[in-house]
Amino acid sequence: MSLIPSFFGGKRSNVFDDPFSLDIWDPFEGFPLSATLANLTSSGDESSAIANTRVDWKETPQAHVFNVDLPGLKKEEVKVEVEDGKVLQISGERSREKEEKDDRWHRVERRTGKFIRRFWLPENAKVDQVKAAMENGVLTVTVPKEEEKKPEVKSVKISG
């Protein structure tokens, strides 16, 4: 069940399926003036930077795996932290391209500025064993899980 119908530009957010979703729907996306209006606002707009940093989070039997699209960024420009042993924070900054005086820009759509995404980790996360790797503009953060303890079953002899 989508909160925003797909005929409004295709972006959908469903807080019932994904309570961590911070997708922001732009009703003017695709309109000719939308790029111009976006350029008039602050390029470091925190909410748009958060919404445009896409994250996939999957759970396997062994770990929680986060894949973050960060095209054009180097690993030195990205920070991965665990706060208070329960919040995974991925942040960084995409710098604006240096402008030469003879340059003539026709379109600017790539976002610049700071970004931050935060996720509450489940109780079974081994936060002291988090690993991160970056390849081809995709950051992969792996948070191992505690092994599920199977309940001990003890047979009881029935007398009688």
DSSP file with accessible surface (Angstrom, degrees, kcal/mol):
  #  RESIDUE AA STRUCTURE BP1 BP2  ACC     N-H-->O    O-->H-N    N-H-->O    O-->H-N    TCO  KAPPA ALPHA  PHI   PSI    X-CA   Y-CA   Z-CA
    1    1 A M              0   0  173      0, 0.0     2,-0.3     0, 0.0    15,-0.2   0.000 360.0 360.0 360.0 116.6    0.0    0.0    0.0
    2    2 A S        -     0   0   48      1,-0.1    12,-0.2    12,-0.1     4,-0.0  -0.721 360.0-151.3 -94.5 140.5    1.6    3.2   -1.2
    3    3 A L  S    S+     0   0   86     10,-1.8    -1,-0.1    -2,-0.3    11,-0.1   0.754  91.1  43.2 -77.9 -24.9    1.0    6.5    0.5
    4    4 A I  S    S-     0   0   37      9,-0.4    -1,-0.2     6,-0.0     9,-0.1  -0.979  94.6-119.5-124.3 120.5    1.6    8.4   -2.7
    5    5 A P    >   -     0   0   56      0, 0.0     3,-1.5     0, 0.0     5,-0.3  -0.201  18.2-124.1 -59.7 149.8    0.1    7.0   -5.9
    6    6 A S  T 3> S+     0   0   63      1,-0.3     4,-1.3     3,-0.1     3,-0.3   0.708 103.2  74.6 -70.5 -18.4    2.6    6.1   -8.7
    7    7 A F  T 34 S+     0   0  153      1,-0.2     2,-0.5     2,-0.2    -1,-0.3   0.606  80.7  76.4 -73.6  -3.5    0.9    8.4  -11.2
    8    8 A F  T <4 S-     0   0   94     -3,-1.5     3,-0.4     3,-0.1    -1,-0.2  -0.340 134.3 -56.4 -97.3  50.6    2.5   11.3   -9.4
    9    9 A G  T  4 S-     0   0   56     -2,-0.5    -2,-0.2    -3,-0.3    -3,-0.1   0.471  78.6 -89.7  97.8  -2.4    6.0   10.8  -10.8
   10   10 A G  S  < S+     0   0   40     -4,-1.3     2,-0.4    -5,-0.3    -1,-0.2   0.290  86.7 126.6  87.4 -15.1    6.6    7.2   -9.8
   11   11 A K        -     0   0   44     -3,-0.4     2,-0.4    -6,-0.1    -1,-0.3  -0.672  37.2-176.5 -80.2 130.4    8.2    7.9   -6.4
   12   12 A R        -     0   0  142     -2,-0.4     2,-0.4    -3,-0.1    11,-0.1  -0.961  14.7-167.8-128.3 146.3    6.5    6.0   -3.6
   13   13 A S        -     0   0   16     -2,-0.4   -10,-1.8    -9,-0.1     2,-0.4  -0.999   3.1-176.3-131.7 134.6    7.0    6.0    0.1
   14   14 A N     >  -     0   0   26     -2,-0.4     4,-2.3   -12,-0.2     3,-0.4  -0.834   7.0-179.7-133.9  95.5    5.5    3.4    2.4
   15   15 A V  T  4 S+     0   0   66     -2,-0.4    -1,-0.1     1,-0.2     6,-0.1   0.694  83.5  61.4 -68.9 -16.2    6.2    4.1    6.0
   16   16 A F  T  4 S+     0   0  145    -15,-0.2    -1,-0.2     1,-0.1   -14,-0.1   0.877 113.2  33.6 -77.3 -37.8    4.2    1.0    7.0
   17   17 A D  T  4 S+     0   0  128     -3,-0.4    -2,-0.2     1,-0.3    -1,-0.1   0.806 135.9  24.1 -82.4 -32.8    6.6   -1.4    5.0
   18   18 A D    ><  -     0   0   70     -4,-2.3     3,-1.8     1,-0.1    -1,-0.3  -0.779  59.8-179.7-137.1  91.0    9.7    0.7    5.7
   19   19 A P  T 3  S+     0   0   94      0, 0.0    -4,-0.1     0, 0.0    -1,-0.1   0.663  85.1  60.3 -67.8 -10.7    9.6    2.9    8.8
   20   20 A F  T 3  S+     0   0   61    100,-0.0     2,-0.2     2,-0.0    98,-0.1   0.460  77.1 119.0 -92.5  -2.7   13.2    4.0    8.0
   21   21 A S    <   +     0   0   16     -3,-1.8    30,-0.1    -7,-0.2    -3,-0.0  -0.469  33.6 174.8 -69.3 130.6   12.2    5.5    4.7
   22   22 A L        +     0   0   88     -2,-0.2    -1,-0.1    28,-0.1    -9,-0.1  -0.007  22.9 151.8-120.7  25.3   12.8    9.2    4.3
   23   23 A D        -     0   0   55    -11,-0.1     2,-0.5     1,-0.1    29,-0.1  -0.348  32.1-152.5 -59.6 137.2   11.8    9.5    0.7
   24   24 A I        -     0   0   82     27,-0.1     2,-0.4    24,-0.1    -1,-0.1  -0.961   8.7-136.7-115.6 124.7   10.5   12.9   -0.2
   25   25 A W        -     0   0   82     -2,-0.5     3,-0.1   -14,-0.0   -16,-0.1  -0.651  10.4-156.8 -83.2 130.9    8.1   13.2   -3.0
   26   26 A D    >   -     0   0   60     -2,-0.4     3,-1.6     1,-0.1   -15,-0.1  -0.906   4.3-166.3-109.0 106.4    8.7   16.1   -5.4
   27   27 A P  T 3  S+     0   0   64      0, 0.0    -1,-0.1     0, 0.0    -2,-0.0   0.709  89.3  51.7 -66.8 -15.8    5.4   17.0   -7.2
   28   28 A F  T >  S+     0   0  122     -3,-0.1     3,-2.1     2,-0.1     6,-0.3   0.368  76.1 131.6-101.6   5.6    7.4   19.2   -9.6
   29   29 A E  T <  S+     0   0   91     -3,-1.6    -4,-0.0     1,-0.3    -3,-0.0  -0.350  75.1  19.4 -61.3 130.7    9.9   16.6  -10.6
   30   30 A G  T 3  S+     0   0   73      1,-0.4    -1,-0.3    -2,-0.1    -2,-0.1   0.240  92.5 123.6  94.3 -14.9   10.2   16.4  -14.4
   31   31 A F  S X> S-     0   0  122     -3,-2.1     3,-1.5     1,-0.1     4,-0.6  -0.531  73.2-115.6 -77.4 149.9    8.7   19.8  -15.0
   32   32 A P  T 34 S+     0   0  117      0, 0.0     4,-0.5     0, 0.0     3,-0.4   0.840 113.3  46.1 -56.9 -35.2   10.9   22.2  -17.0
   33   33 A L  T 3> S+     0   0  117      1,-0.2     4,-2.9     2,-0.1     5,-0.3   0.596  88.3  87.9 -85.2  -8.0   11.3   24.7  -14.2
   34   34 A S  H <> S+     0   0   23     -3,-1.5     4,-2.3    -6,-0.3    -1,-0.2   0.893  89.4  47.3 -62.8 -38.9   12.1   22.1  -11.5
   35   35 A A  H  X S+     0   0   16     -4,-0.6     4,-1.9    -3,-0.4    -1,-0.2   0.915 113.5  49.2 -67.4 -39.4   15.8   22.2  -12.2
   36   36 A T  H  > S+     0   0   76     -4,-0.5     4,-1.2     2,-0.2    -2,-0.2   0.937 112.4  47.0 -64.8 -44.8   15.8   26.0  -12.2
   37   37 A L  H  X S+     0   0   91     -4,-2.9     4,-1.2     1,-0.2     3,-0.4   0.894 110.0  53.7 -64.4 -38.3   13.9   26.1   -8.9
   38   38 A A  H  < S+     0   0   32     -4,-2.3     3,-0.3    -5,-0.3    -1,-0.2   0.881 106.6  52.5 -64.4 -35.2   16.3   23.5   -7.4
   39   39 A N  H  < S+     0   0   88     -4,-1.9    -1,-0.2     1,-0.2    -2,-0.2   0.770 104.1  57.1 -72.4 -24.6   19.3   25.6   -8.3
   40   40 A L  H  < S+     0   0  136     -4,-1.2    -1,-0.2    -3,-0.4    -2,-0.2   0.790  98.8  71.6 -76.0 -28.1   17.7   28.7   -6.6
   41   41 A T  S  < S-     0   0   77     -4,-1.2     2,-0.1    -3,-0.3     4,-0.0  -0.393 108.4 -73.7 -81.3 167.6   17.5   26.9   -3.3
   42   42 A S    >   -     0   0   82      1,-0.2     3,-1.4    -2,-0.1    -1,-0.1  -0.387  34.4-146.0 -62.8 129.2   20.5   26.0   -1.2
   43   43 A S  T 3  S+     0   0   43      1,-0.3    69,-0.5    -4,-0.1    -1,-0.2   0.698  98.9  60.1 -70.9 -16.3   22.4   23.2   -2.8
   44   44 A G  T 3  S+     0   0   28     69,-0.1    -1,-0.3    67,-0.1     2,-0.2   0.142  71.3 152.8 -95.7  19.9   23.3   22.0    0.7
   45   45 A D    <>  -     0   0   64     -3,-1.4     4,-2.2     1,-0.2     5,-0.2  -0.334  38.3-149.6 -55.1 113.9   19.7   21.5    1.6
   46   46 A E  H  > S+     0   0   84      1,-0.2     4,-2.4    -2,-0.2    70,-0.2   0.888  90.6  51.5 -58.7 -42.0   19.9   18.8    4.3
   47   47 A S  H  > S+     0   0   57      1,-0.2     4,-2.3     2,-0.2    -1,-0.2   0.915 112.4  44.6 -67.9 -39.7   16.5   17.2    3.5
   48   48 A S  H  > S+     0   0   14      2,-0.2     4,-1.7     1,-0.2    -1,-0.2   0.883 112.6  52.2 -72.0 -33.9   17.1   16.9   -0.2
   49   49 A A  H  < S+     0   0    8     -4,-2.2     4,-0.4     2,-0.2    -2,-0.2   0.919 111.7  46.8 -66.3 -40.2   20.6   15.5    0.4
   50   50 A I  H >< S+     0   0   33     -4,-2.4     3,-1.3     1,-0.2    -2,-0.2   0.949 112.8  49.0 -64.3 -45.9   19.2   12.9    2.8
   51   51 A A  H 3< S+     0   0    5     -4,-2.3    -1,-0.2     1,-0.3    -2,-0.2   0.805 109.7  52.4 -67.2 -27.4   16.4   11.9    0.4
   52   52 A N  T 3< S+     0   0   58     -4,-1.7     2,-0.9    -5,-0.2    -1,-0.3   0.410  85.4  89.4 -93.1   2.0   18.8   11.6   -2.6
   53   53 A T  S <  S-     0   0    5     -3,-1.3     2,-0.3    -4,-0.4    17,-0.1  -0.860  74.1-151.5 -97.0 101.6   21.2    9.2   -0.8
   54   54 A R        -     0   0   78     -2,-0.9    15,-2.0    15,-0.4     2,-0.4  -0.579  15.9-175.3 -83.4 134.4   19.7    5.9   -1.7
   55   55 A V  E     -A   68   0A  26     -2,-0.3     2,-0.4    13,-0.2    13,-0.2  -0.994  14.4-161.3-132.1 132.8   20.1    2.9    0.6
   56   56 A D  E     -A   67   0A 113     11,-2.7    11,-2.7    -2,-0.4     2,-0.5  -0.953  11.9-167.9-107.5 134.1   19.1   -0.7    0.3
   57   57 A W  E     +A   66   0A  75     -2,-0.4     2,-0.3     9,-0.2     9,-0.2  -0.979  10.7 172.1-125.3 117.4   19.0   -2.7    3.6
   58   58 A K  E     -A   65   0A 120      7,-2.7     7,-3.3    -2,-0.5     2,-0.5  -0.929  22.4-141.9-123.7 153.8   18.7   -6.4    3.5
   59   59 A E  E     -A   64   0A 112     -2,-0.3     5,-0.2     5,-0.2    -2,-0.0  -0.955  18.1-177.3-115.1 126.5   18.9   -9.0    6.2
   60   60 A T        -     0   0   36      3,-3.4    85,-0.0    -2,-0.5    -2,-0.0  -0.658  47.0 -96.5-107.4 173.6   20.6  -12.3    5.6
   61   61 A P  S    S+     0   0  108      0, 0.0     3,-0.1     0, 0.0    84,-0.0   0.817 125.1  35.3 -61.3 -24.8   20.9  -15.2    8.2
   62   62 A Q  S    S-     0   0  135      1,-0.2    83,-2.7    82,-0.1     2,-0.3   0.714 124.3  -4.2-100.9 -24.6   24.4  -13.9    9.1
   63   63 A A  E     - B   0 144A   7     81,-0.3    -3,-3.4    62,-0.1     2,-0.5  -0.978  58.8-105.3-159.9 167.7   24.2  -10.1    8.8
   64   64 A H  E     -AB  59 143A   3     79,-2.9    79,-3.1    -2,-0.3     2,-0.5  -0.925  39.9-160.1-100.2 129.7   22.4   -6.9    8.0
   65   65 A V  E     -AB  58 142A  20     -7,-3.3    -7,-2.7    -2,-0.5     2,-0.5  -0.965   8.1-166.9-121.5 125.3   23.8   -5.5    4.7
   66   66 A F  E     -AB  57 141A   0     75,-3.0    75,-2.8    -2,-0.5     2,-0.5  -0.944   0.6-167.7-110.6 126.3   23.4   -1.8    3.7
   67   67 A N  E     -AB  56 140A  45    -11,-2.7   -11,-2.7    -2,-0.5     2,-0.5  -0.975   8.5-170.6-114.6 123.3   24.2   -0.8    0.1
   68   68 A V  E     -AB  55 139A   0     71,-2.9    71,-2.7    -2,-0.5     2,-0.7  -0.960  19.8-135.3-120.5 125.2   24.5    2.9   -0.4
   69   69 A D  E     + B   0 138A  86    -15,-2.0   -15,-0.4    -2,-0.5    69,-0.2  -0.696  35.7 158.7 -80.2 116.8   24.7    4.6   -3.9
   70   70 A L    >   -     0   0    1     67,-3.5     3,-1.8    -2,-0.7    67,-0.1  -0.470  18.8-171.4-134.8  61.7   27.5    7.2   -3.7
   71   71 A P  T 3  S+     0   0   86      0, 0.0     3,-0.1     0, 0.0    66,-0.1  -0.276  70.6  12.6 -62.2 137.5   28.6    7.8   -7.3
   72   72 A G  T 3  S+     0   0   73      1,-0.3     2,-0.3    22,-0.0    64,-0.0   0.386  98.7 118.7  82.9  -4.4   31.6   10.0   -7.7
   73   73 A L    <   -     0   0   15     -3,-1.8     2,-0.3    64,-0.1    -1,-0.3  -0.723  55.8-137.8 -97.4 147.5   32.7    9.9   -4.1
   74   74 A K    >   -     0   0  136     -2,-0.3     3,-2.0    -3,-0.1     4,-0.2  -0.676  27.9-112.1 -93.7 158.0   35.9    8.5   -2.7
   75   75 A K  G >  S+     0   0  148      1,-0.3     3,-1.4    -2,-0.3    -1,-0.1   0.811 117.2  63.2 -62.1 -26.2   36.0    6.4    0.4
   76   76 A E  G 3  S+     0   0  141      1,-0.2    -1,-0.3     3,-0.0    -3,-0.0   0.706  98.5  56.3 -69.8 -17.2   37.8    9.3    2.2
   77   77 A E  G <  S+     0   0   64     -3,-2.0    16,-1.2    15,-0.1     2,-0.4   0.402  99.3  73.5 -93.8   2.5   34.7   11.5    1.7
   78   78 A V  E <   -D   92   0B  24     -3,-1.4     2,-0.4    -4,-0.2    14,-0.2  -0.920  61.8-161.2-121.5 142.3   32.4    9.1    3.5
   79   79 A K  E     -D   91   0B 114     12,-3.3    12,-2.7    -2,-0.4     2,-0.5  -0.986   2.3-167.9-125.6 132.6   32.1    8.3    7.2
   80   80 A V  E     +D   90   0B  45     -2,-0.4     2,-0.3    10,-0.2    10,-0.2  -0.986  20.0 165.4-119.5 124.5   30.5    5.2    8.7
   81   81 A E  E     -D   89   0B  73      8,-2.7     8,-3.3    -2,-0.5     2,-0.5  -0.951  32.4-143.2-137.2 155.2   29.8    5.3   12.5
   82   82 A V  E     -D   88   0B  48     -2,-0.3     2,-0.4     6,-0.2     3,-0.3  -0.988  23.3-155.7-118.5 118.4   27.8    3.5   15.1
   83   83 A E  E >>  -D   87   0B  59      4,-2.9     3,-2.5    -2,-0.5     4,-2.0  -0.809  69.9 -13.2 -97.2 134.6   26.4    5.8   17.8
   84   84 A D  T 34 S-     0   0  139     -2,-0.4    -1,-0.2     1,-0.3     0, 0.0   0.731 114.5 -75.7  52.4  24.3   25.5    4.5   21.3
   85   85 A G  T 34 S+     0   0   42     -3,-0.3    -1,-0.3     2,-0.2    42,-0.2   0.631 129.8  62.9  67.5  14.9   25.9    0.9   20.1
   86   86 A K  T <4 S+     0   0  101     -3,-2.5    35,-3.5     1,-0.2     2,-0.5   0.500  81.1  71.8-147.3  -7.6   22.5    1.1   18.3
   87   87 A V  E  <  -DE  83 120B   9     -4,-2.0    -4,-2.9    33,-0.2     2,-0.5  -0.957  58.5-153.0-123.0 119.4   22.4    3.7   15.5
   88   88 A L  E     -DE  82 119B   0     31,-2.9    31,-2.4    -2,-0.5     2,-0.5  -0.772  17.4-168.4 -85.9 127.3   24.3    3.2   12.2
   89   89 A Q  E     -DE  81 118B  21     -8,-3.3    -8,-2.7    -2,-0.5     2,-0.5  -0.981  10.6-174.5-123.4 126.3   25.2    6.6   10.7
   90   90 A I  E     +DE  80 117B   0     27,-2.7    27,-2.5    -2,-0.5     2,-0.3  -0.983  22.1 154.9-118.4 122.4   26.4    7.0    7.1
   91   91 A S  E     +DE  79 116B  19    -12,-2.7   -12,-3.3    -2,-0.5     2,-0.3  -0.912   4.8 133.1-143.7 169.3   27.5   10.6    6.2
   92   92 A G  E     -DE  78 115B  15     23,-1.8    23,-2.3    -2,-0.3     2,-0.4  -0.980  40.3 -99.7 172.7-168.5   29.7   12.6    3.9
   93   93 A E  E     - E   0 114B  92    -16,-1.2     2,-0.6    -2,-0.3    21,-0.2  -0.988  11.1-151.7-147.4 132.8   29.9   15.5    1.6
   94   94 A R  E     - E   0 113B  55     19,-2.7    19,-3.4    -2,-0.4     2,-0.1  -0.925  28.2-139.6-102.1 117.2   29.7   15.8   -2.2
   95   95 A S        -     0   0   83     -2,-0.6     2,-0.2    17,-0.2     3,-0.0  -0.456  16.7-108.1 -79.8 152.4   31.7   18.9   -3.3
   96   96 A R        -     0   0  143     -2,-0.1     2,-0.1     1,-0.1    -1,-0.1  -0.518  40.6-104.9 -75.9 140.7   30.6   21.3   -6.0
   97   97 A E        -     0   0  106     -2,-0.2     2,-0.2     1,-0.1    -1,-0.1  -0.427  40.9-101.6 -67.8 140.1   32.6   21.1   -9.2
   98   98 A K        -     0   0  162     -2,-0.1     2,-0.5     1,-0.1    -1,-0.1  -0.440  36.8-139.4 -65.9 131.0   35.1   23.9   -9.7
   99   99 A E        -     0   0  115     -2,-0.2     2,-0.3    -3,-0.1    -1,-0.1  -0.810   8.3-151.7 -97.3 130.8   33.8   26.5  -12.1
  100  100 A E    >   -     0   0  105     -2,-0.5     3,-1.5     1,-0.1     0, 0.0  -0.695  26.2-117.6 -93.5 154.6   36.0   28.1  -14.7
  101  101 A K  T 3  S+     0   0  196     -2,-0.3    -1,-0.1     1,-0.3    -2,-0.0   0.788 114.3  49.9 -67.9 -23.3   35.2   31.6  -15.9
  102  102 A D  T 3  S+     0   0  141      2,-0.0    -1,-0.3     0, 0.0     2,-0.1   0.475  86.5 112.6 -91.4  -1.7   34.7   30.4  -19.5
  103  103 A D    <   -     0   0   75     -3,-1.5     2,-0.5     1,-0.0    -4,-0.0  -0.434  48.9-163.3 -71.7 143.9   32.4   27.6  -18.5
  104  104 A R        -     0   0  195     -2,-0.1     2,-0.3     0, 0.0    -2,-0.0  -0.936  10.3-151.2-129.7 106.8   28.7   27.8  -19.5
  105  105 A W        +     0   0  109     -2,-0.5     3,-0.1     1,-0.1    -2,-0.0  -0.616  17.3 179.5 -81.0 135.6   26.5   25.4  -17.6
  106  106 A H  S    S+     0   0  151      1,-0.4     2,-0.3    -2,-0.3    -1,-0.1   0.700  71.9   5.0-103.6 -27.5   23.4   24.1  -19.4
  107  107 A R        -     0   0  157    -72,-0.0     2,-0.4   -71,-0.0    -1,-0.4  -0.954  53.0-168.5-159.8 136.2   22.0   21.9  -16.7
  108  108 A V        +     0   0   57     -2,-0.3   -69,-0.1    -3,-0.1    -3,-0.0  -0.939  29.4 141.7-129.9 107.7   22.9   21.1  -13.1
  109  109 A E        +     0   0  121     -2,-0.4     2,-0.3     2,-0.1    -1,-0.1   0.584  40.2  99.6-118.4 -21.6   21.1   18.1  -11.6
  110  110 A R  S    S-     0   0  178      1,-0.1     2,-0.2     0, 0.0     0, 0.0  -0.545  73.4-124.5 -73.7 131.8   23.7   16.4   -9.4
  111  111 A R        -     0   0   82     -2,-0.3     2,-0.3   -59,-0.1   -67,-0.1  -0.476  25.9-167.9 -75.7 144.6   23.3   17.3   -5.8
  112  112 A T        +     0   0   25    -69,-0.5     2,-0.2    -2,-0.2   -17,-0.2  -0.860  40.2  56.2-124.4 163.8   26.1   18.7   -3.8
  113  113 A G  E    S-E   94   0B  12    -19,-3.4   -19,-2.7    -2,-0.3     2,-0.1  -0.625  87.2 -28.5 113.3-172.3   26.5   19.2   -0.1
  114  114 A K  E     -E   93   0B 120    -21,-0.2     2,-0.3    -2,-0.2   -21,-0.2  -0.460  50.9-170.3 -81.4 151.5   26.4   17.1    3.0
  115  115 A F  E     +E   92   0B   6    -23,-2.3   -23,-1.8    -2,-0.1     2,-0.3  -0.969   5.5 179.7-137.6 154.4   24.3   14.0    3.4
  116  116 A I  E     -E   91   0B  39     -2,-0.3     2,-0.4   -70,-0.2   -25,-0.2  -0.962   6.0-175.3-154.4 136.2   23.5   11.8    6.3
  117  117 A R  E     -E   90   0B  13    -27,-2.5   -27,-2.7    -2,-0.3     2,-0.4  -0.998   9.3-167.0-131.5 138.1   21.4    8.6    6.8
  118  118 A R  E     -E   89   0B 118     -2,-0.4     2,-0.4   -29,-0.2   -29,-0.2  -0.976   3.7-173.6-129.5 141.2   20.7    7.0   10.2
  119  119 A F  E     -E   88   0B   7    -31,-2.4   -31,-2.9    -2,-0.4     2,-0.5  -0.998  25.2-128.2-136.8 131.4   19.3    3.5   10.9
  120  120 A W  E     -E   87   0B 155     -2,-0.4   -33,-0.2   -33,-0.2  -100,-0.0  -0.663  31.8-139.9 -73.5 123.8   18.3    2.0   14.3
  121  121 A L        -     0   0   14    -35,-3.5    -1,-0.0    -2,-0.5     6,-0.0  -0.630  18.2-110.2 -86.2 145.7   20.1   -1.4   14.4
  122  122 A P    >   -     0   0   47      0, 0.0     3,-1.8     0, 0.0    -1,-0.1  -0.214  31.1-103.4 -69.6 165.2   18.3   -4.4   15.8
  123  123 A E  T 3  S+     0   0  195      1,-0.3    -2,-0.0     3,-0.0    23,-0.0   0.791 117.8  60.8 -58.4 -30.5   19.2   -5.9   19.2
  124  124 A N  T 3  S+     0   0   43      2,-0.1    22,-3.0    21,-0.1    -1,-0.3   0.381  77.3 118.9 -85.0   8.4   21.0   -8.8   17.5
  125  125 A A  B <   -F  145   0C  13     -3,-1.8     2,-1.2    20,-0.2    20,-0.2  -0.543  60.4-142.6 -77.8 134.1   23.5   -6.6   15.7
  126  126 A K    >   +     0   0   47     18,-3.2     3,-1.9    -2,-0.3    -1,-0.1  -0.734  24.2 178.6 -92.2  86.2   27.2   -7.1   16.5
  127  127 A V  G >  S+     0   0   45     -2,-1.2     3,-0.8     1,-0.3    -1,-0.2   0.705  73.0  63.6 -69.1 -18.5   28.2   -3.4   16.4
  128  128 A D  G 3  S+     0   0  132      1,-0.2    -1,-0.3    -3,-0.1    -2,-0.0   0.539 103.8  49.5 -81.9  -2.3   31.8   -4.1   17.3
  129  129 A Q  G <  S+     0   0   83     -3,-1.9    -1,-0.2    15,-0.1    -2,-0.2   0.091  75.2 143.0-122.3  22.7   32.3   -6.1   14.1
  130  130 A V    <   -     0   0   38     -3,-0.8     2,-0.3    13,-0.1    13,-0.2  -0.411  28.9-167.3 -66.9 137.5   30.9   -3.7   11.5
  131  131 A K  E     -C  142   0A 148     11,-2.4    11,-3.1    -2,-0.1     2,-0.4  -0.958   6.0-168.4-126.8 146.7   32.7   -3.7    8.2
  132  132 A A  E     +C  141   0A  56     -2,-0.3     2,-0.3     9,-0.2     9,-0.2  -0.994   7.2 174.3-135.4 141.9   32.5   -1.2    5.3
  133  133 A A  E     -C  140   0A  64      7,-2.1     7,-3.4    -2,-0.4     2,-0.4  -0.988  15.2-151.4-143.5 148.6   33.8   -1.4    1.7
  134  134 A M  E     +C  139   0A  44     -2,-0.3     2,-0.3     5,-0.2     5,-0.2  -0.989  20.9 162.7-127.5 128.8   33.4    0.9   -1.3
  135  135 A E  E >   -C  138   0A 146      3,-2.2     3,-1.6    -2,-0.4    -2,-0.0  -0.976  67.2 -10.6-147.1 129.6   33.6   -0.2   -4.9
  136  136 A N  T 3  S-     0   0  153     -2,-0.3     3,-0.1     1,-0.3   -66,-0.1   0.850 128.3 -50.9  53.1  41.0   32.4    1.5   -8.1
  137  137 A G  T 3  S+     0   0   18    -64,-0.2   -67,-3.5     1,-0.2     2,-0.5   0.612 114.9 113.0  77.1  10.8   30.5    4.2   -6.2
  138  138 A V  E <   -BC  69 135A  48     -3,-1.6    -3,-2.2   -69,-0.2     2,-0.5  -0.974  53.3-153.9-120.3 120.6   28.6    1.7   -3.9
  139  139 A L  E     -BC  68 134A   7    -71,-2.7   -71,-2.9    -2,-0.5     2,-0.5  -0.804   9.2-163.4 -89.4 129.3   29.3    1.6   -0.2
  140  140 A T  E     -BC  67 133A  45     -7,-3.4    -7,-2.1    -2,-0.5     2,-0.5  -0.970   4.7-171.9-117.0 118.8   28.5   -1.8    1.4
  141  141 A V  E     -BC  66 132A   0    -75,-2.8   -75,-3.0    -2,-0.5     2,-0.5  -0.957   5.3-163.3-111.0 124.3   28.2   -1.8    5.2
  142  142 A T  E     -BC  65 131A  50    -11,-3.1   -11,-2.4    -2,-0.5   -77,-0.2  -0.947   7.2-172.9-113.5 123.1   27.9   -5.2    6.8
  143  143 A V  E     -B   64   0A   0    -79,-3.1   -79,-2.9    -2,-0.5   -13,-0.1  -0.934  21.7-139.7-114.4 103.3   26.7   -5.6   10.4
  144  144 A P  E     -B   63   0A  27      0, 0.0   -18,-3.2     0, 0.0     2,-0.3  -0.214  15.8-132.2 -60.9 155.7   27.0   -9.2   11.6
  145  145 A K  B     -F  125   0C  21    -83,-2.7   -20,-0.2   -20,-0.2     2,-0.1  -0.802  17.6-107.4-109.6 151.0   24.2  -10.7   13.7
  146  146 A E        -     0   0  104    -22,-3.0     2,-0.2    -2,-0.3   -22,-0.1  -0.465  46.1-101.3 -66.2 145.4   24.4  -12.6   16.9
  147  147 A E        -     0   0  167     -2,-0.1     2,-0.4     1,-0.1    -1,-0.1  -0.509  38.1-112.3 -69.0 137.9   23.6  -16.3   16.5
  148  148 A E        -     0   0  163     -2,-0.2     2,-0.6     1,-0.1    -1,-0.1  -0.577  28.2-130.9 -72.0 128.0   20.1  -17.1   17.5
  149  149 A K        -     0   0  198     -2,-0.4    -1,-0.1    -3,-0.0     3,-0.0  -0.731  17.9-138.6 -82.9 121.9   20.2  -19.3   20.5
  150  150 A K        -     0   0  189     -2,-0.6     3,-0.0     1,-0.1    -3,-0.0  -0.612  29.3-101.6 -79.1 139.6   18.0  -22.3   20.0
  151  151 A P        -     0   0  112      0, 0.0     2,-0.4     0, 0.0    -1,-0.1  -0.331  36.4-114.2 -62.7 138.2   15.9  -23.2   23.1
  152  152 A E        -     0   0  184     -3,-0.0     2,-0.6     2,-0.0    -3,-0.0  -0.629  29.2-153.5 -75.0 128.1   17.3  -26.0   25.0
  153  153 A V        -     0   0  131     -2,-0.4     2,-0.5    -3,-0.0    -3,-0.0  -0.916  11.6-173.5-107.9 123.9   15.0  -29.0   24.9
  154  154 A K        -     0   0  170     -2,-0.6     2,-0.3     2,-0.0    -2,-0.0  -0.975  20.4-132.1-119.9 125.7   15.1  -31.4   27.7
  155  155 A S        -     0   0  114     -2,-0.5     2,-0.5     1,-0.0    -2,-0.0  -0.561  16.6-151.4 -75.4 140.0   13.1  -34.6   27.6
  156  156 A V        -     0   0  120     -2,-0.3     2,-0.3     2,-0.0    -1,-0.0  -0.956  14.3-129.3-114.4 125.7   11.1  -35.4   30.7
  157  157 A K        -     0   0  199     -2,-0.5     2,-0.6     1,-0.1     0, 0.0  -0.567  19.7-135.6 -75.5 131.6   10.4  -39.0   31.6
  158  158 A I        -     0   0  156     -2,-0.3     2,-0.2     2,-0.0    -1,-0.1  -0.789  21.0-157.9 -91.1 123.1    6.8  -39.7   32.2
  159  159 A S              0   0  112     -2,-0.6     0, 0.0     1,-0.1     0, 0.0  -0.626 360.0 360.0 -94.5 161.9    6.2  -41.8   35.3
  160  160 A G              0   0  126     -2,-0.2    -1,-0.1     0, 0.0    -2,-0.0  -0.361 360.0 360.0 138.4 360.0    3.2  -43.9   36.0
